[in-house]
């Protein structure tokens, strides 16, 4: 009986680990939006009205202002910053008003280990301007919303 329970427990643990690995791996599928900008479509969630949330991954150029700001932020948080490779942002996009806000920022090394994170308590909405990194994200996330004709009937 003891051998049976041990075998059953072992099988359960192996099955659970395989399931967890598959679930985690499925959230690591990124769609290229533009130069160094990726979205995880599996995390795309309708919040309310024209607002959607999703994870965005940004791999900045090492000589960009974004990279410098991110390293400075990590330094200020007392975190290791020299091996910063990319960032992940939990972001809300407001399709109707052309704006976005970052709820959480995660900073990663190349091996996917987290260097640090920052959760914003009351993030401000920012306008999506033509030509910035969020333009492609906005077009992809809001594609269906932008192509839907407004309702012109009567209630």
C-alpha positions as a Markdown table, in Angstrom:
| # | Residue | x | y | z |
|---|---|---|---|---|
| 1 | Unk | 0.0 | 0.0 | 0.0 |
| 2 | Unk | 2.8 | 2.4 | 0.9 |
| 3 | Unk | 4.5 | 1.6 | -2.5 |
| 4 | Unk | 1.2 | 2.3 | -4.3 |
| 5 | Unk | 0.8 | 5.7 | -2.5 |
| 6 | Unk | 4.4 | 6.7 | -3.2 |
| 7 | Unk | 4.0 | 5.7 | -6.9 |
| 8 | Unk | 0.7 | 7.6 | -7.2 |
| 9 | Unk | 2.3 | 10.7 | -5.5 |
| 10 | Unk | 5.3 | 10.5 | -7.8 |
| 11 | Unk | 3.0 | 10.2 | -10.9 |
| 12 | Unk | 0.9 | 13.2 | -9.7 |
| 13 | Unk | 4.0 | 15.4 | -9.2 |
| 14 | Unk | 5.4 | 14.5 | -12.6 |
| 15 | Unk | 2.1 | 15.2 | -14.3 |
| 16 | Unk | 1.7 | 18.5 | -12.4 |
| 17 | Unk | 5.2 | 19.6 | -13.3 |
| 18 | Unk | 4.6 | 18.8 | -17.0 |
| 19 | Unk | 1.3 | 20.7 | -16.9 |
| 20 | Unk | 2.9 | 23.7 | -15.2 |
| 21 | Unk | 5.8 | 23.8 | -17.7 |
| 22 | Unk | 3.3 | 23.6 | -20.7 |
| 23 | Unk | 1.2 | 26.5 | -19.2 |
| 24 | Unk | 4.3 | 28.6 | -18.6 |
| 25 | Unk | 5.7 | 27.9 | -22.0 |
| 26 | Unk | 2.4 | 28.9 | -23.7 |
| 27 | Unk | 2.6 | 32.3 | -22.1 |
| 28 | Unk | 6.1 | 32.8 | -23.7 |
| 29 | Unk | 4.8 | 33.2 | -27.2 |
| 30 | Unk | 5.5 | 36.7 | -28.4 |
| 31 | Unk | 4.3 | 38.4 | -31.6 |
| 32 | Unk | 6.6 | 40.9 | -33.2 |
| 33 | Unk | 5.0 | 44.3 | -33.5 |
| 34 | Unk | 8.0 | 46.5 | -34.4 |
| 35 | Unk | 11.7 | 47.0 | -33.8 |
| 36 | Unk | 12.3 | 45.4 | -30.4 |
| 37 | Unk | 8.6 | 45.5 | -29.4 |
| 38 | Unk | 6.5 | 42.3 | -28.9 |
| 39 | Unk | 3.1 | 41.5 | -27.5 |
| 40 | Unk | 1.8 | 38.3 | -25.8 |
| 41 | Unk | -1.6 | 37.8 | -27.5 |
| 42 | Unk | -2.5 | 35.0 | -25.0 |
| 43 | Unk | -2.6 | 37.6 | -22.2 |
| 44 | Unk | -4.8 | 40.0 | -24.1 |
| 45 | Unk | -7.9 | 40.6 | -22.0 |
| 46 | Unk | -10.9 | 42.9 | -22.4 |
| 47 | Unk | -11.3 | 44.9 | -19.3 |
| 48 | Unk | -14.2 | 47.2 | -19.9 |
| 49 | Unk | -15.6 | 49.3 | -22.8 |
| 50 | Unk | -12.7 | 49.9 | -25.1 |
| 51 | Unk | -9.9 | 49.1 | -22.6 |
| 52 | Unk | -7.8 | 46.0 | -23.0 |
| 53 | Unk | -4.8 | 44.7 | -21.0 |
| 54 | Unk | -1.8 | 42.6 | -22.1 |
| 55 | Unk | 1.9 | 42.0 | -21.6 |
| 56 | Unk | 4.3 | 43.9 | -23.8 |
| 57 | Unk | 8.0 | 42.9 | -24.1 |
| 58 | Unk | 10.5 | 45.6 | -25.1 |
| 59 | Unk | 14.1 | 44.7 | -26.1 |
| 60 | Unk | 15.7 | 48.2 | -26.2 |
| 61 | Unk | 18.8 | 49.2 | -28.1 |
| 62 | Unk | 21.7 | 49.4 | -25.6 |
| 63 | Unk | 22.3 | 53.1 | -26.5 |
| 64 | Unk | 18.6 | 54.1 | -26.3 |
| 65 | Unk | 17.2 | 56.5 | -23.7 |
| 66 | Unk | 14.7 | 53.8 | -22.6 |
| 67 | Unk | 17.6 | 51.5 | -21.8 |
| 68 | Unk | 19.4 | 54.2 | -19.9 |
| 69 | Unk | 16.3 | 55.1 | -17.9 |
| 70 | Unk | 15.6 | 51.5 | -17.1 |
| 71 | Unk | 19.1 | 50.9 | -15.8 |
| 72 | Unk | 18.9 | 54.1 | -13.7 |
| 73 | Unk | 15.6 | 53.0 | -12.2 |
| 74 | Unk | 17.0 | 49.6 | -11.3 |
| 75 | Unk | 20.0 | 51.4 | -9.7 |
| 76 | Unk | 17.7 | 53.6 | -7.7 |
| 77 | Unk | 15.8 | 50.5 | -6.5 |
| 78 | Unk | 19.1 | 49.0 | -5.4 |
| 79 | Unk | 18.9 | 46.2 | -8.0 |
| 80 | Unk | 21.6 | 44.8 | -10.2 |
| 81 | Unk | 21.4 | 46.7 | -13.5 |
| 82 | Unk | 24.4 | 45.8 | -15.6 |
| 83 | Unk | 22.9 | 42.7 | -17.2 |
| 84 | Unk | 19.5 | 44.3 | -18.2 |
| 85 | Unk | 18.4 | 42.7 | -21.4 |
| 86 | Unk | 14.6 | 43.4 | -21.8 |
| 87 | Unk | 11.6 | 44.7 | -20.0 |
| 88 | Unk | 8.0 | 43.4 | -19.7 |
| 89 | Unk | 5.1 | 45.7 | -19.1 |
| 90 | Unk | 1.6 | 44.9 | -18.0 |
| 91 | Unk | -0.2 | 47.5 | -20.0 |
| 92 | Unk | -3.8 | 48.8 | -20.4 |
| 93 | Unk | -4.7 | 50.2 | -23.9 |
| 94 | Unk | -7.8 | 52.4 | -24.3 |
| 95 | Unk | -8.8 | 51.9 | -28.0 |
| 96 | Unk | -11.5 | 54.6 | -28.0 |
| 97 | Unk | -9.3 | 57.4 | -26.6 |
| 98 | Unk | -5.9 | 56.4 | -28.1 |
| 99 | Unk | -4.0 | 56.1 | -24.8 |
| 100 | Unk | -2.2 | 53.6 | -22.6 |
| 101 | Unk | -0.9 | 53.1 | -19.1 |
| 102 | Unk | 1.7 | 50.8 | -17.6 |
| 103 | Unk | 0.5 | 49.0 | -14.5 |
| 104 | Unk | 3.6 | 46.8 | -13.8 |
| 105 | Unk | 7.2 | 46.9 | -15.1 |
| 106 | Unk | 9.5 | 43.9 | -15.0 |
| 107 | Unk | 13.2 | 44.0 | -15.8 |
| 108 | Unk | 14.9 | 40.8 | -17.0 |
| 109 | Unk | 18.3 | 39.4 | -17.7 |
| 110 | Unk | 19.0 | 37.4 | -20.9 |
| 111 | Unk | 18.4 | 34.1 | -19.1 |
| 112 | Unk | 14.8 | 35.3 | -18.2 |
| 113 | Unk | 15.7 | 35.9 | -14.5 |
| 114 | Unk | 14.0 | 38.9 | -13.0 |
| 115 | Unk | 16.3 | 41.8 | -12.0 |
| 116 | Unk | 13.5 | 43.8 | -10.5 |
| 117 | Unk | 10.0 | 44.9 | -10.8 |
| 118 | Unk | 7.8 | 48.0 | -10.2 |
| 119 | Unk | 4.1 | 48.1 | -9.7 |
| 120 | Unk | 2.6 | 51.5 | -10.2 |
| 121 | Unk | -0.2 | 52.4 | -7.8 |
| 122 | Unk | -2.0 | 55.1 | -9.8 |
| 123 | Unk | -0.5 | 55.1 | -13.3 |
| 124 | Unk | -1.4 | 58.0 | -15.5 |
| 125 | Unk | -2.9 | 57.5 | -19.0 |
| 126 | Unk | -0.5 | 58.6 | -21.8 |
| 127 | Unk | -1.4 | 59.5 | -25.3 |
| 128 | Unk | -0.3 | 57.2 | -28.0 |
| 129 | Unk | 1.5 | 59.3 | -30.5 |
| 130 | Unk | 2.2 | 58.4 | -34.1 |
| 131 | Unk | 5.6 | 56.8 | -34.6 |
| 132 | Unk | 6.3 | 55.8 | -31.0 |
| 133 | Unk | 6.7 | 52.2 | -29.7 |
| 134 | Unk | 3.0 | 52.0 | -28.7 |
| 135 | Unk | 1.6 | 52.8 | -32.2 |
| 136 | Unk | 2.1 | 49.3 | -33.4 |
| 137 | Unk | 0.7 | 47.8 | -30.2 |
| 138 | Unk | -2.3 | 50.1 | -30.4 |
| 139 | Unk | -3.0 | 49.1 | -34.0 |
| 140 | Unk | -2.7 | 45.4 | -33.3 |
| 141 | Unk | -4.7 | 45.4 | -30.0 |
| 142 | Unk | -7.4 | 47.8 | -31.3 |
| 143 | Unk | -7.7 | 46.4 | -34.8 |
| 144 | Unk | -11.2 | 45.0 | -34.4 |
| 145 | Unk | -12.3 | 48.0 | -32.4 |
| 146 | Unk | -11.0 | 50.4 | -35.0 |
| 147 | Unk | -12.7 | 48.6 | -37.9 |
| 148 | Unk | -16.1 | 48.2 | -36.3 |
| 149 | Unk | -18.7 | 50.6 | -37.5 |
| 150 | Unk | -20.4 | 52.6 | -34.8 |
| 151 | Unk | -23.9 | 51.6 | -33.9 |
| 152 | Unk | -26.4 | 54.1 | -35.5 |
| 153 | Unk | -29.6 | 52.5 | -34.5 |
| 154 | Unk | -32.1 | 53.6 | -31.9 |
| 155 | Unk | -32.6 | 52.2 | -28.4 |
